[in-house]
Amino acid sequence: MIETMACRGGVLTIRSKWFSPRPAIADGIGLVRYVQSSWTRPCLGFVRRAFSTKLIDLSQSEEEIFAQFRKNTQYEIRRAEREGVSCDFEVLPEEFADFYNCVAATAGWDRIRGAQLDSAGANRRLTAARDATGTLAVHSYIVDPAQARVRLWHSAAIQAQEGSAERRNLVGRANRLLHFRDMLHFKQAGFALYDFGGYSTDANDRKKQAIARFKDSFGGRMVSETNFYSYGLYAGMLLLETLARLDRRPRAADRQERGA
C-alpha cells in the first residue's frame, strides 16, 4: 500500500493511504484518509464518501488510445507537437514545486511542500511540457506497480497567468499533449491504467464542470470508488472550512465598502 503525507491549512498533517482494499480500524484514531479504496461498505472509525474518476486503458495500442480522444483534442495534440512543445519525464522535485506554487499563488490554491512530494518516495513521478520559452505545464503522479495503475496527483499550467489569448491556447494544447505523452510513457513502463485523479458531477460548480469536460475529451470509462476519512480528520476538515468561510465574510464586506 502507498502512503503519503500532506499538511492542510498549516494545521493538519494528514496521512493518505492509496488504493487500499479496506481501511484499518486502528487508523480511525489518527488523521488518516484512505484514497480510492475498493471497499464500499461502512467502516468503524471512518466517514465514507463516494469518489468517481475516469480511467484510460493503457493496454490498448497507441492508435487505439488516441482514437478515443475527441477530434478537437486530437487536433490540439498534433498542433502542440508542430509548435515544438516537448515533454520531460525526469523533472526535479524542486523545479516542480517552484512552478506549481507560482501557479497556486495566482489561482488561490494551497501551496505544495517538498515534504509532501518526497513522502511518495519511489511511487512518485513528475512530468512537464515545455517550449522554447520554458515550462508550460506540470503533472505529478502516484504510481502503484502492484495494480499497474498511475494516478494524476497534481496538475498546473501557466494559462491563468498569460495575458495573450494565443499564448493561453498554446498552454492548453501543451497540457493536452502532456497528458497523452504521459499515457504513452507509462504504457511503455508496463502500467495498464491511467487515472485522471477524480471526476466531479457537481452541476453547480462551473470550474469543476469545465475540468470534467476536459477529462471527457480523452474518452475512458467512469469508475466509482470510496474515500474514507477518520473521524478526527473529518472533524478537523469541517473546522478549517468553517474558519475559512468566516474569514471570507470580513474580506467581502471590506471589498464592498471600498467599492461604495
C-alpha positions as CSV (number, residue, x, y, z in Angstrom):
1,M,0.0,0.0,0.0
2,I,1.2,3.5,-0.8
3,E,1.2,6.2,1.9
4,T,1.8,10.0,1.5
5,M,1.8,12.9,3.9
6,A,0.3,16.4,3.5
7,C,-0.4,19.5,5.6
8,R,-3.7,21.2,5.3
9,G,-4.2,24.8,6.4
10,G,-0.9,24.7,8.1
11,V,-2.6,22.9,10.9
12,L,-3.5,19.3,10.0
13,T,-0.8,16.8,9.0
14,I,-2.7,14.1,7.0
15,R,-1.6,10.6,6.2
16,S,-3.1,9.4,2.9
17,K,-3.3,5.7,2.0
18,W,-3.9,4.9,-1.6
19,F,-5.9,2.1,-3.3
20,S,-6.3,0.0,-0.1
21,P,-8.7,-2.9,-0.2
22,R,-10.1,-1.9,3.2
23,P,-9.3,0.7,5.9
24,A,-7.6,-0.5,9.1
25,I,-9.7,0.2,12.1
26,A,-6.7,1.3,14.1
27,D,-6.3,4.2,11.7
28,G,-9.6,5.6,12.9
29,I,-8.0,7.3,15.8
30,G,-5.5,9.3,13.7
31,L,-5.6,11.9,11.0
32,V,-5.8,9.4,8.2
33,R,-7.7,9.2,4.9
34,Y,-8.0,6.3,2.5
35,V,-8.0,7.4,-1.1
36,Q,-9.9,5.5,-3.7
37,S,-10.4,2.3,-1.7
38,S,-12.2,-0.6,-3.4
39,W,-14.1,-1.1,-0.1
40,T,-17.6,0.2,-0.5
41,R,-19.3,-0.6,2.9
42,P,-19.2,1.4,6.1
43,C,-16.0,1.1,8.3
44,L,-15.8,1.7,12.0
45,G,-13.9,4.9,12.8
46,F,-14.3,6.5,9.4
47,V,-16.7,8.7,7.4
48,R,-17.3,7.2,4.0
49,R,-17.6,9.3,0.8
50,A,-18.2,8.1,-2.7
51,F,-15.5,9.0,-5.2
52,S,-15.7,9.0,-9.0
53,T,-12.8,9.0,-11.5
54,K,-12.1,8.3,-15.2
55,L,-9.7,5.6,-16.3
56,I,-7.9,5.2,-19.6
57,D,-7.0,1.6,-20.6
58,L,-3.3,1.6,-21.4
59,S,-3.3,-2.0,-22.6
60,Q,-4.7,-0.6,-25.9
61,S,-2.3,0.3,-28.7
62,E,-1.1,3.9,-29.1
63,E,-3.5,4.3,-32.0
64,E,-6.5,3.0,-30.1
65,I,-5.8,5.3,-27.2
66,F,-5.5,8.3,-29.5
67,A,-8.7,7.3,-31.4
68,Q,-10.9,7.6,-28.4
69,F,-10.0,11.3,-27.9
70,R,-12.4,13.9,-29.2
71,K,-11.4,15.2,-32.7
72,N,-10.6,18.7,-31.3
73,T,-8.3,17.1,-28.7
74,Q,-6.6,15.1,-31.3
75,Y,-6.1,18.3,-33.4
76,E,-4.7,20.3,-30.4
77,I,-2.2,17.5,-29.5
78,R,-0.9,17.3,-33.1
79,R,-0.7,21.1,-33.3
80,A,1.2,21.3,-30.0
81,E,3.7,18.9,-31.5
82,R,4.1,21.0,-34.6
83,E,4.6,24.1,-32.4
84,G,7.6,22.5,-30.8
85,V,6.2,21.5,-27.4
86,S,8.3,18.8,-25.8
87,C,7.6,16.6,-22.8
88,D,10.0,15.8,-20.0
89,F,9.7,12.8,-17.7
90,E,12.6,13.5,-15.4
91,V,11.5,16.7,-13.6
92,L,13.3,17.6,-10.4
93,P,11.0,18.0,-7.3
94,E,12.4,21.5,-6.6
95,E,11.5,22.6,-10.1
96,F,8.1,21.1,-9.9
97,A,7.3,22.7,-6.5
98,D,8.5,26.1,-7.6
99,F,6.4,26.0,-10.8
100,Y,3.3,24.6,-9.1
101,N,3.5,27.2,-6.2
102,C,3.9,30.1,-8.7
103,V,0.6,29.0,-10.3
104,A,-1.0,28.3,-7.0
105,A,-0.3,31.9,-5.8
106,T,-2.4,33.2,-8.7
107,A,-5.1,30.5,-8.6
108,G,-5.7,30.6,-4.9
109,W,-4.6,27.0,-4.3
110,D,-2.8,25.6,-1.3
111,R,1.0,25.6,-1.8
112,I,2.7,22.2,-2.2
113,R,5.5,21.4,0.1
114,G,8.6,19.4,-0.8
115,A,8.0,17.0,2.0
116,Q,4.6,16.1,0.5
117,L,6.2,15.2,-2.8
118,D,9.0,13.3,-1.0
119,S,6.6,11.3,1.1
120,A,5.5,9.3,-2.0
121,G,9.1,8.1,-2.5
122,A,9.6,5.7,-5.3
123,N,5.8,5.9,-6.1
124,R,6.1,9.4,-7.4
125,R,6.6,10.6,-11.0
126,L,6.9,14.2,-12.2
127,T,6.5,15.4,-15.8
128,A,6.5,18.7,-17.7
129,A,5.6,20.2,-21.0
130,R,8.0,22.8,-22.3
131,D,8.7,25.0,-25.3
132,A,11.5,27.5,-26.2
133,T,10.2,29.9,-23.5
134,G,10.3,27.4,-20.7
135,T,7.9,25.2,-18.7
136,L,4.2,25.4,-19.7
137,A,2.6,22.7,-17.6
138,V,3.5,20.1,-15.0
139,H,1.9,16.9,-13.7
140,S,2.7,14.7,-10.7
141,Y,1.6,11.1,-10.3
142,I,1.1,8.4,-7.7
143,V,2.2,5.1,-9.3
144,D,1.2,1.7,-8.0
145,P,3.1,-1.1,-9.8
146,A,1.2,-3.8,-7.9
147,Q,-2.0,-2.6,-9.5
148,A,-0.3,-1.4,-12.7
149,R,-2.0,1.9,-12.1
150,V,-0.9,5.5,-12.4
151,R,-2.9,8.3,-10.8
152,L,-2.7,12.0,-11.5
153,W,-1.9,13.7,-8.2
154,H,-1.2,17.4,-9.1
155,S,-1.6,19.4,-12.3
156,A,-0.7,23.0,-13.0
157,A,-0.3,25.2,-16.1
158,I,0.6,28.8,-16.6
159,Q,-2.6,29.5,-18.6
160,A,-4.1,31.7,-15.9
161,Q,-1.0,33.9,-15.8
162,E,-0.8,34.5,-19.6
163,G,-2.4,37.7,-20.9
164,S,-2.4,36.8,-24.6
165,A,-5.3,34.6,-25.8
166,E,-2.9,33.0,-28.3
167,R,-0.5,32.1,-25.6
168,R,-3.2,30.7,-23.3
169,N,-4.4,28.5,-26.1
170,L,-0.9,27.2,-26.7
171,V,-0.6,26.3,-23.0
172,G,-3.9,24.5,-23.2
173,R,-2.6,22.5,-26.1
174,A,0.6,21.7,-24.3
175,N,-1.3,20.4,-21.3
176,R,-3.3,18.0,-23.6
177,L,-0.1,16.8,-25.2
178,L,1.5,16.2,-21.9
179,H,-1.4,14.0,-20.8
180,F,-1.1,12.0,-24.0
181,R,2.6,11.6,-23.8
182,D,2.3,10.7,-20.1
183,M,-0.1,7.9,-21.0
184,L,2.3,6.5,-23.6
185,H,5.3,6.9,-21.2
186,F,3.5,4.9,-18.5
187,K,2.2,2.4,-21.0
188,Q,5.8,1.7,-22.1
189,A,6.7,1.3,-18.4
190,G,4.2,-1.5,-18.0
191,F,1.2,0.3,-16.4
192,A,-2.3,-0.7,-17.5
193,L,-4.5,2.1,-16.1
194,Y,-4.2,5.9,-16.3
195,D,-6.3,7.5,-13.6
196,F,-7.3,11.2,-14.1
197,G,-7.5,11.6,-10.3
198,G,-11.2,12.3,-9.8
199,Y,-14.3,13.4,-11.7
200,S,-16.8,15.9,-10.4
201,T,-20.5,15.6,-11.2
202,D,-21.4,18.8,-9.4
203,A,-23.5,20.7,-11.9
204,N,-23.5,23.8,-9.8
205,D,-19.7,24.3,-9.9
206,R,-18.6,25.7,-13.3
207,K,-14.9,25.2,-12.7
208,K,-15.3,21.6,-11.8
209,Q,-17.6,21.0,-14.7
210,A,-15.0,22.6,-17.1
211,I,-12.4,20.2,-15.7
212,A,-14.8,17.3,-16.1
213,R,-15.4,18.2,-19.8
214,F,-11.6,18.4,-20.3
215,K,-11.2,14.8,-18.9
216,D,-14.2,13.7,-21.0
217,S,-12.3,14.8,-24.1
218,F,-9.8,11.9,-23.6
219,G,-12.5,9.2,-23.5
220,G,-12.1,6.5,-20.9
221,R,-14.5,4.9,-18.6
222,M,-16.0,6.1,-15.3
223,V,-15.5,4.1,-12.1
224,S,-16.8,4.6,-8.6
225,E,-14.6,4.0,-5.6
226,T,-14.6,5.2,-1.9
227,N,-12.7,7.7,0.2
228,F,-12.6,7.2,3.9
229,Y,-11.8,9.9,6.5
230,S,-11.0,9.1,10.1
231,Y,-13.4,10.9,12.5
232,G,-10.7,13.2,13.8
233,L,-9.6,14.2,10.3
234,Y,-13.1,14.8,9.2
235,A,-13.9,17.0,12.2
236,G,-10.7,18.9,11.6
237,M,-11.6,19.5,7.9
238,L,-15.0,20.8,8.9
239,L,-13.4,23.2,11.4
240,L,-11.0,24.5,8.8
241,E,-13.8,25.0,6.2
242,T,-15.9,26.9,8.8
243,L,-12.9,29.2,9.7
244,A,-12.3,29.8,6.0
245,R,-15.9,30.9,5.5
246,L,-15.8,33.2,8.5
247,D,-12.5,34.7,7.2
248,R,-14.1,35.4,3.7
249,R,-17.0,37.3,5.2
250,P,-15.0,40.3,6.5
251,R,-13.0,40.4,3.3
252,A,-16.1,40.5,1.2
253,A,-17.6,43.3,3.3
254,D,-14.3,45.2,3.1
255,R,-14.4,45.0,-0.7
256,Q,-18.0,46.2,-0.8
257,E,-17.1,49.1,1.4
258,R,-14.1,50.1,-0.7
259,G,-16.3,49.9,-3.9
260,A,-19.1,52.0,-2.5
